[in-house]
């Protein structure tokens, strides 16, 4: 089976792979990629200063839907104003400040301001419902929250009033809540003023001489190994865990991947359609672009294919990032409309495995000459392996990537032993991209980060004789729906609260557009009745829409092992047969 998985792993040339000398073939699955450049010791706040010093009059951020365009000098000025404003309302170095907002100009502005003020930015998915938002804020003890006003069906003020009933009666900046004892300030990005909340525009100009002085002192004290960001990810427990990333983690991932993408050769104009709350978005599209004095273009608050195509044409974007699902929608709308994508020189696909047919369509239909792929995790800041700018396209088609510079990669068996090359096992990584751990979760951290600082990804991979990597599957029980990670146990725990449910298990089934969808197998209590639609209605407004199972199967029992463990692979197979997803299964099983 391993030979079959490896069969298409034909090597192709990679430009400038090695500094000098001949590459010696390796025998065991361990590799370290050297580099011909230094890692950065700059904290995140210095990135905007350095770029503003180099090209202050160049466009840094364009938010198309907000009709906002800021140069690097303007962005630096407003970053310093916001940082001082945040200090003026009582935030101090090491405090956690959450941002729960879609893509907008205020997102990178907050990202840089928090870094300059020594705060730890906490990324929260704006699709979260009240229960999920409350959990994240409480888990890491956020002292402040920056949020949006309305997004699709989300009314954030109403959500927050549900969590904190006394919010409308509260003094802005002096919130007191038994549910969220650390939370003092909620700052809303809105034209309107809401009772109990500060307005983002006011905080932006709220700085004073005292907060300016404190900001100057804090900036000098920020070290590159200080925590800068908490990004929520879930594991086998199903409960979200806050992965703590340092300035060093994030800045150097942006530095290295920018070189991999060719940003050092030509300043990029990036179509930023990836959500900024995700590491792929806030590290590679936003920070990565600004590290190399490029321009970040936000077409819309959330992904919208037509808006992206319009932004690409109007602002002559040269680079586009996206999940496979995003590119499917981009291509469909491109073919049905009249858009000019001739400015695009590079595309990067990540977040989920992309089929070869889609990669070909990105190159041929959209006319993008350089199509690349990457793999990583939130815990690795995020990139671990990728291919390079102008690398042979066959590598992208076949999912072949090289470990990023200065990071160790190894592949081990189930006992933790290093295995020979061309053998399938778990991918582990160690280096400057490795996170500090999960916030207040020592046991969970120890499950993935061993005593010698190797991060165990839970993903299956194969390494060849030249250290190239191919991801072939995953150990973790996780469903990837259009680039969004869905952790079955989280949904199972929620559905088990329904009074009619006796037992529930979630498995992944194939979907031609999104890659995978969640399928819920539910065994009801005796005498109880429940329909598929009732299950979905029970979920709405309580868990994120993308987590709601696409399919619901009412069953009497589950396929299990002799020890009573549910066989989810067997569940998937049966689901495919009963739901008649046979065509999609062909792609799913390859």
N, C-alpha and C positions, 0 to 999 in steps of 0.2 A: 504493500500500500504506500509506503514511504517513497519507493521508487516512482510510483505513479504520480504522487503529489509533486515530486521533484522533476518529473520528466521534461517539463517545458522550461526548466531553469537554464536556458542557454545564455552564456555570458556575452555581453556586448561592451564596447568600449565606454569608458567613463572619463571625460576630460579632466585632466589634472587631478587624478585620484591620489597620487602620492607625491610627496615633496621631492624625493630623489631615490635613486636606486631601483632595483628590481623587486617586485612583490614575491615573497616566498609563500607558497601554498601552505595552509594550515591543516592540521589533522583533527584538532578538537574544536568544538563550537565556541570559541572565544575570540573576540576581535576588538581592536582599539584603533580608531581612525586618527592618525596624526593630522596636524594642521599647520599652515604657514602664517598664522596670525595669532595675536595675543587675545586671550579672553579679556573682557572688560571688567573693571573694578568700579564702574559708575553705578550709583543708585538710579532708579527710574526717573526721579526728578531732574537729574543732570542731562538726561537724553534730550529733553525739550530745550534746555539751555544751550547745549552744544549745537543742536540743529538750528536754533535761532541765531546763534553767533555766525554760523556758516552761510545761512540763506534766509535772513529775516523777512525779506519781502516776498518769498515764495509761498504759494498756497499750501497750507498744512492740512486743513479740514474743509470739506465742502459737504454740507448737509442739504441735499437737493430738495427734500420735502419741506425743510424749514426755511429755505431760501437764505441760508447762512454760509458765508465763506470767510475763513480766517487765515491770515498769514501766520508764519512762525512767530513773528514778533508779537502779533496780537494774541496768539495762543499763550505765549509765555507770560505776557502781561496779565491776562485773565486767569491763568493758572496761579500766579502769585497772589492775585486779588482774592480768588476763591480760597486758597490755602490760608491766607490771613483771616478771611471771614469765618472759616471753620474753627480756627483757633479762638476767635472772638466770642463764639457761642459756647466755649468751654471744652472743646475737644483737645486732647493732649497726646503726645507721642505714645504709640502703642495701643491707643483706643481703636475699636473696630467701627468702621462706618460702612454700612451696606448701601448698595445701589441696586434698585429693582426698577429698571427702565429699559425700554427698547433702544435700538440704535439711534443715536442723536448726537448733536454736537456736545451736549453736556456730559456725555459718557466719557470720552477721552479727557475732557477738561477736568472731570472729577478724578479720573485715574491719575493724572499728573499732579493735581492739587493735593490729593490724599498722600501721595508719595513724598511730596515736598514737606508736608506737615508731619511726616513720620507716622501717619495713620495706616492701619491695615484695611485695605479695601476688601469688602465682602461681596462677591458677585452672586446675585440672586436672579433666577430665571423669571422674567416678567409674566410667564404663563402660569406660574404657581398660583394656587388658590390660597384662601385665608389660612387653612390649617398648615400648609407647607411653608408659607411665608413666616408664620408665627414660630414654627419649629426652628427655622434657620436663624432668625433674629435672636431667639432665646439660647440656642445651642452655643453660639460664639460670643454671647453677651454684647451685642451691638449697642453702642452709645448713641448712634445717629443713623438715620435712614434717609436716603435720597430716593424719591420715587416719582413716577409719571402720574398724570391725572387719569386719562381714559385711553384704553387700547382695546379695540374690538369690543368684546363683551365685558372686559375687565374695567371695573370702576374701583380704582385703588383707594380712594377716600372711603368708600362704603366698606371695602374689605377691611381697612384699618379700623373703622368704627365698629365693625363686628368683633375684631380682636380686642379693641380698647373702647368700650362703650362710652367712657368719660372723655374721649378725645375732643369732641366739640366744646366741652366746658374747660378744657385745659389751657394753661398759659403757654403759648408757643415757646419752645426751648426749655420748658420746665415740666415736661411730661412725667407723670407718676402712674405706673401700671403694675399691678401685682403679677400679671402674666409675664411682663417684660420689664423686670426691675432695673435693668441697666439702661434701657432706652429713655433718653431725655429729649431728643430733638427729631422731628420728622420734617423733612424739607421737600416740598413738592415743586416739580418742574411744571409750571402752569401759568397761564395768563391770569387765572383767577386766584383769589385768596380763599383758603379754607380755614375754618375755625379750628384752633388748636395746632395749626401747622405754620412753619416758616415757609416763605417763598424763596425759591432758588435765586431769583434776581436780587432779592434783598441781601441774602447771605453773601452774594458775589461782591457787594459794595459795603459790606458791614465791617471790614477790617479797619484798624486804627493804629496809631503809633505804637501802642503797647503790643498788639498782636503782630504787627510788622517786625518789631524787635524780637519777639519770641520766635517768629518764623525763621528769622536769620540765624538764631542760635540753634534751632532744631535742625535746620538744613545741614549745618556743620557737623551735627552729631549723628546723622543717619549713616549707618554702615551698610555695605552691600550684602552682608549676610543677615541683616535684619529681616523679619517677616514683612512682606509687602501686600500679600494677597491671600484671601481664602476663597477657594472655589469648591462648591459642593459636588460631591460624587457619591454614588451609592455602591455598596458592596453586597456580599452575600446575606447580610442582615436585613437588607432592604431599607434601613434607615439612612438618610443622607449623612455623609461624613464631610467635614470641612478640611480639605487638603491645604496645608499651609505652604505657600511658596515665598521664596525670598526675592529681593531685588536682583541678586546674582543669578538665580534660576531664570527669571523672566527676561532680563536684559540680554543675557548671553544666548538664550534660545532665539530671541529676536535677531541678534547679531549673526549667529551662525546660519539660521534659516534664510535670512535676507541674502546672504552670500549664495546659498544654495539656489535661491530663486532668481539670482542675477541682479538684485537691487544695487549692488556695489558697482555694476557695470553701467547701468542707466537708472536714474531716479524714477521710481515707479509712480504711476497714478493708479491706485488700487480701488477697484469696485468692492466696497466693504458690505457684502450682503450677508455674511455670516453673523450670527448673534454675538454681540460683544460680551455677554455674560459668560460665554464659553471660551475656554483657553485658546482654541483655534482662532477665534475672532479677536480677542483683546490683545493677544501676544503677537500673532503673525500678521493680521491685516492692519491693525491700528498701530501698535507700538513698533512693529517691524518696519512699516512704511515710514514712520517718523524718525526712526533711528537712521535711515538713509536719506533723510530730507525729501521724501516723496510726498504725495498727496493722498489723503484718505477721503474717498467719496462715499457718502451714505445715501443710497437711492431712496430708501423708505424705512420706516420704523421697524418693520418686520419684513421678511423676504417676500418680494413680489416680483415675479419674472419680468413683466413688462416695464416696471419701474427701473429694474436693473439694466435692461436693454436700452432704455431711453437715456439713463445716466452714462452708460458706456459710450453711446454715440455723442451726446452733448459735451461731455467732459474729456472725451478721447482717452478713456481708461486703457492702460497697457497691461494690467494684471487683474485676474479675477480668481478668487478663491470660492470653493463651494463643496457641499456634499454631493454625492451622486444624484440624489433626488432633485437638488437645486438645478443641476445641469440638465437633467431630463426636462424640467419645466422651462428652462432657458431655451433649449433647442426647440421644443414644441412651439413656443411663442415666437421664436425667431423665424421659424418656417411659415407661420401663419400671418406674420406681419412684415413690415418693411423697416428693417433696422440695419444700421451700418456698424459692424463689429470689427472693421478693418484695423482699428487702433490696437486691438488686443494682441499681445506678443507672448503672453505666458498665462497658463491656467494651472491651478493646483487643486487636486481633488483629494479630499480627506474626510474623516468622520465615519466612513464605512467603506467596505470593499466596492470597487467600481468594476463592472463587467467590461470586457474588451470592446464589445460593440459600442458602449457609451463612450469609451476613450477615443475610439475611432471617429465617432460622430462629433465630439468636441473639436477634434483636429480638422476633420473634413468639412462638416456642415458649418461650424462657426468660423473656420479658417484660422484657428489659433496654431501657430507653428510649433510652440513648445508646450507640451502637456505633461505635467508632473504629478506625482503622488507622494504621500507621506503617511507615516503612522506614528502615533504617540498616545499618551494618556494624560489626564489632568495631573497625575502625580509626578509626571516627568516634564512638566512646564511648557508645552506638551510633547515636542518632537523627540523621537528616538532614532528613527531611520527615515530616509527620503532619497529621492534621486536628485540629480543636479540640473541646473540650467543647461539647455542644449545637449542633454544626454540622449543616447539612442532611444528612440520612441518605443522600441521593442521591450525595454525594461519596464516602462510604465504599463504597457499592455499586459505583461506577465506578472506584475506586482513585485518586481525585483528592486530592492533598495539597499543603500549603503548606510551603516551607522553614522550619525553625525559626529563631527570632530570633537575630540577630547572626551568622549563617552565610551565606557566599556560596555560591551554586550556579550552575554553568554547564553547558551541554551542548555537546560538541564532536564534530567528525567524526573519521574515522580518521587524519587528518593533524594533529590537534590544534587545528584552527581552530574558533573560535566559530561556531555555525550560527544561522540565523534561527529564530524561534519556530515552533511547529507542525511541527518537523522532528525525526526520530529521530536520536539520537546517544548518546555515552557521557556519563553523569552524573559530574561532578566537583564537589568541595566543598572549601572552605577556611575555617578559623575556629578558634574556641576548642575545638571538638570534635575537631580533627585530632590524631591520635596522634603521638608523637615519632618512631616508626620501629619496625622489627623488631629485636629484641635480637640484636646481633652479626651482622646481616645487611645490610650497607651496600648491596650490589648489589640485593638483593631490595627493600629500602626504596626505592631509586632507581627501581625499575620502576613503583611506584605513587604515589610522592610526588615531584613534580618540584621544580625549583630554586626555584620561586616558591611552594612549599608547597601546591599544589593536589593533593588526593588523587584519584586516578583509580580509580573504583569498579569498572570493568569491567561495569557494568550499563547497559542501554539505557533511555532515558527520553525523554519529550517535554515541553517547557515551552510553555505558552500565553501569550497577550498579557498576562495579569495575573500571571505568575510562578508559576502553579500547575503541579504536576508529576504526571505519570503514568508509572509504571514499566511498561515494555512487554516486557522480556526481559532477557537477560544475555549478555555477551560471554564471560565466563569459563566454562570447561568444568566446570560444577559441577552436581551433582544435589542437590535439596533434598527430603529424605525426612522428612515430618512435622515440618518445622522444623529438622532436623539437616542440616548441610552435609556432603556426601560429595564428596570430590575424587578423580576417577577414577584419576589417575596414582598416587596412594598405594596403591590396591588393585591396580592393574596391576603396580606394582613388586613387591608382595608375591606375587601369583599367579605372576609370572614366576620365582619361586624354586622352584616345583614342578618336579620332575625330568621330568615328562611334557609340560610346557607349552613350546611353541615361541614363541608370540606370543599376547598377550591385550590386548583393548581393552574398556573399560567405557562403556556409554551409558545414558542415562536413558530409562525408559519410564513411561507414565502409570499412576497407581493412584488409584481413586476415593476411597479413604480417606486415604492418606498423601501424595497429590499426585504423587509420583514414587517409583520403585524403581530399583535398579541392575540392569542386565542385562550379564552378562559374555559376550563373544564370545571363544572360546578355540580356537586352532589348535594341534593336538598335534604332537609330534615323530613322525617316521616310525616306525611299528611300536608306538607307545604307545597305551594305552587309558585312558580316564578317564570317570567318570560324573558327572552333576550332583550327586548326593549326596556323592560323594567330594570334589568341589571344596568343597562347603560344610563338610564335616567337616575339611578341611585348614585352613579359615579359623577354625573355632571355637577360642576360647581364645587366638588369636594376634592377631586384630584385633577391634575392637568389633563387637558383634552387628549394629548398625544399618548397618555397612559391608559386611556379607556380602551378596553379590549375591542378589537374590530369584530371578532367572532365570539359567540358564546355557545357552548355545548353543554346541555344538561345530561349528566351521566349517572349511572348507578355505582360505578367503581372506577378505579384507576389502574393502569398497568404498573405492577410493582415487582421489585426484586424479592428474593426469598427473605431478605431482612426487612422488607416492608418499605423500602425506599422507592419513591415514584420514578418511573423511567420516562423522563420527559422526551427523549428522542422517540420513543415509541408513541407517546402522545402526539408528537408532531406528525409522525408518519400516518397515524390513524386520522388525524384532523385533515390532512391533505387529501386523503382518500374520500372521507365523508363530505368535505366541502368542495370536492372536485377541483382541486388546485394542482392537478397533475402537470400541466404545462410549466407552471412556475417552479414546481419541484425539480424539474430537470436542471434549471439554473441554480437552484438552491442547494442541490446535492453535489454539484461539481467541486 
